Amino acid sequence: MQLIINTYGTYVHVKDELFEVSLTKDGEKQKHHFASQKVTSILMSKGSAISTDAVILAMKNNIDIIIFEYDGVPVGRFWHSKPGSTSKIRKQQLEASLNEVGVFWIKSWLTKKLDNQVELLKRLKNHRPATADKIQEKIDSISSLKQKMNELKGSNIDTIDDTLRGLEGTAGRIYFQTLSSLLNERYQFSGRSFRPAQDAFNAFLNYAYGVLYSRVEKVLVIAGLDPYVGFMHRDDYNMKSMVFDFIEPYRIYADEVVFKLFSAKKVNDSHTDDITNGISLNADGKNLLMQSLMQFLDEEKIKYNGRNQTRMNAMQMDAHQFANKLINKL
């Protein structure tokens, strides 16, 4: 299980070799206990606290601790001592970032991202006959951009970077404009907005992406990959560039969960707060999102290589496959 700590003032410490979570709710002090053997990770929002004893217990049991800003963006983490990395994989990753191997992988991830966007729009179209033709037009446009991506050739990412980013950006604008048009007018939005979000949909989506970033970082490190050595998102970002590269096909997980929450009318004004120059999720909004997102990632099963797997298990397998291909180990 994951411990998700997002209530202000919550304190995580150790009692009798168990994680004890202490918080005040509705004026009453509460304490909950969790066995370390059952915990896979601890997600802590800003405004909560954890003792060094709890950190040590987590490290001894290979439990990673992730620290989030209020908007869901991860700012740091404690890693367990056995990330499973190898120098050979990381050397090949660095070399690939400078040649046509990096081009191959970036094109693969981005075209898969567009495929996933198209598949989601197709599913939405099937339930909306009144707007089916308009949705199909957008699907055709994104498919055309994907074809142009496939046709790009280069000896390294710098030779196609601007064109690739342009195609991806255009596809993204079409995709999100289409999603917005299918929402209740109250929650329609004008494109993507980040920190801070300008509307409720983007506030939910930004928080979901933040959670997904931490998940992607974890699968990369476990597979022996360096989250800082990217192929397209490189030195100019001065951050975990491979996380931003590898996440692209999986952004659809956050998109789908957030869209379902809005289209099912589960979101209301009580889930967000107005902040300076934007909108932010509050505790109720985070709880609503995290329940749906964790179920989608960790409980629901999909068909992967002929077997039923959770989406997180499938992502981990993809990371291992990527690492093995870098060192020609299949």
N, C-alpha and C positions, 0 to 999 in steps of 0.2 A: 504494500500500500504506500501511498504518498501522504505525508503530513503537510497540509497546506495551512500555513499560519498567516492570516491576513487581517486579524482583528487587532487594532491598536492596543498596546499594553500587554499583549500575550507574552508569557515567559516560558521557555522550554528549558528544563533542567533534568537531572537524573535522580531517581529515588528507587532503591532496591533493584538496581540494574535495569530499570525501565525508564523510558522517556516520560516525564511528567509535564503536561501542558497545563499551565495555570492561566486563567483569564477571568475577567469580570463581565458577566452578561446580565442585563436587566437588573443591575444593582446587586447581583449575587455572585460570590466567588465560586468558580468551578475548577475542578481538577480532573484531567483525563490521563490515562496511562496506556502506553503502547510498548509492546515487546520489540526490541531492536531487530529480532529475527524476521519480523513481519513488515519492517519499514524498508523501502527501497530508496527513498529520497525525502528530504525535508525542504519545502519551499517557504521562505520567510519574507514577508513584505516589510518594507520600512516601517518603523514604529513598534516592532516586536523585538524580543531579546532572546539570546540563547547563552547558556553557561558554557565554560570551557570543558566541564565534565561531560556535557551533552555532545560537544564537538568531538571529544576523544572517543566517546562511546560510538558515535557515528563513524569515525574513521576506522575504528577497530572492526566494524561490521560492514565496511565498504559501502557506506551510505553517504552519498554526496549531498551537501547542503548548498542551496542556491538562494542568494539574497536579491530581492527585487525592489525597484522603485515602486511608488504608489501606482504608476501607470502600467506596471507589469514588465518593464524593461529590466533584464538581469544586469546587475552591476558587479557581481563577483560570486565566487563559490569556493567551498572547501572540497578538494578532491580526495578520494581515498588513495592509499599509497600504491595501488597496483592498477594503473590505467591501461596496461596491456600494450603500450606503444613499443615500437621497434625503430632503431635508427635507420634501418634499411628502407622502411616504408617512407619515412620522412625525407630521406635523401632523394628518393624517387619522386616524391610529391613536389619538392622544390625544383627538380629538373623539369618535371612536366609543366610547371607553371611558366616555363620559358620557351616551350616548343609546341608542336602540333598536337601533342597528347592533351595538353590543357585545352586547346581549341575543341578537340573531340568531346571532352567531358562537359565543357560549358554549353556547347550546342546540344548535347544530349539532355542536360538538365533543363535548359530553357525550352526546348521543343516539347519535353514532357510536361513542363508547366503549362504551356499553351494547350497541349492535348487535354490536360485535366480541366482547364477552364472551359474548353469546348464541351467536354463530357458533362460538366455540371450544367451548362446552359442548355444542352440537349435534354437533360432530365427535367429541367424547369419548363422547357418548351412543351413537353408532352402533357403537362398539366395546365397549360394556359393556351387553349386553342384560339382565343381572341387575339393574342399577340404573337402567335406562333411564327407568322411570316416575318415580322420585325426581328424576332429573336434569331431566326434562321439567317437573316442578312448579317447580323453581327457574328454569328458562328462562321459564316463564309469568309468574312473579313479577317477574323483571327486565323482561320485555316490558311488563308492566302499569305499572311505574314509569317506563319510557321514554315510554309514552303520556301519563302525567301531566306529564312534563317538556314534551312537545310542546304541551300545552294551556296552559302558563304564558304570561302576557302581561305586559309591563311597559315603561314608557317609558325605564327605565334599569335596570341590574343590581341596584341597591339595593332595588328594589321586589319582586324575586323571589329575592334572594340566599339568604335563610335556607331557603326552601322548596326551592330548587334543590339546595343543599348537603345538605339532609335526604334528598331522593330519591336523590342520587348516593351518599351514605353508606350508605343502606339497601341499594341495589343492590350496592355493593361488599362489604358483609358477607355477603350471600347468595352472591355469586360466589366469594369466597375460602373460605367454609365448604364450598362444593361442591367446589372444587379440592382442599381438604384431605381431604375424605372419600374422594377417588379415589386418594390416595397410599397407599403402604405405611404401615401403622400406625406404623412407626418414625419416619416423617417428617411425620406429620400435625401441624397447628399450630392454635393458637387465635387466629385473626384476624391482622391485620397488626401488625407491630412494627417500629420504625424504628431509631434510634440509641441503644443498640445493639439489634440483632436478638435475639429470644429463642429462635430456632430456626434450623436450617440453611436451610430453605426461604426464610425472610425475609432471611437473610444473603445468599443468592444473589440474591434479587429486588431488595434494596436496592442491591447493587453494579451490577446490570444497569440499574436505573433511573438510577443515577448516570451511567453511560456514555451512556444515552439523553438525559439532560438536556443534556450537552455537545453531542451531535449536533443536538438541537433548537435550541439556542442558535446553532449555526453556520448552520443553514439560514435562521433568522430574519434574522441579520445580513447574510448574502449576498443575501437578498431585499429588503434595505433597511429592515427592521423593527427597532423598538426592543425588545430583550428585557426591558427594565425596565417598560414601560408595558402592564400587563395589563388585562383586562376584569373578570374575577371575582376573581382573586388580585391584589389591589391594594395600597394603601398600608400596610395592616396587616401585610403580610408583609415589607416592607422588603428585597425581594430581586428576582430576575429574574422578575417576575410573569408576563410573556407566555410565558416558557418553560413555566411551570406550567400555563398555559391551553392552549397549543398542543400540549403533549405528550399530552393526554388520549386522543385516538384511537389514539395510537401506543404506549401502555403495553402493549397486547396483544402487541407484539413481544417485550418482556422476559418477560411472563407465559408466552408459549408456549415460548420457549427454555428457561426455567427448569423449567417443568413437564415438558417432554420429557426433560431431563437426569435428573430424579428418577424419572419413570415408567419410563425405560429402565434404571434402576438403575446409572447412571454415577457417582452421587454416593455417597461413603462418608465415614466419620469422618475420614479423612486429609485432607479438603478444607477443614475448618474447625478453628478453635482456640477454646477457652474464654477469654473475657476477663472483666473486671469487669462483672458484671450482664448478661452476654449472650454472644453467639457472633459470631465474625468469620471471613470468608474468609481463608485463608492463601494463599501463592504458588501452591500446586498447585490450590486451588479457583479462584483468579482465572484461571489459565491454562486450566483446563477450561471455565470460563464464557466467557471471551473468544474462544476458538477457535470455539465454537458461535454466539455472538452476532454476531461479525464475519462469519461465513459467512452467517448469516441476513439480516443487514442489507446486506452489500456484494457478495455473490456470487449468492445465490439470486435467481431472477427471478420476478416476479409480473406479471399482466396489468394494465396501467394505461393507461386511455384508448386501448385497442385495441393497445397495444404492450407488448412484454416489457421490463420495467424492474427494476432492483434496488429494494429497499424504500427505501434512502436517496435514490435518484434521484426516486422517487415523492414522498417527503416534501419534497424540495427544490422539486419542481413545485407541490405543494400550497401551500408558503410563497409562491412567486411568484404563484400564483393569488390567494391571500388579499391580498397587497400590491396587486395590480392591481385587485382589486374595491374596495379601500378608496379608490382614486383614480379609480374608474369607467373603468379601462382594461382591456378584455377582449379 
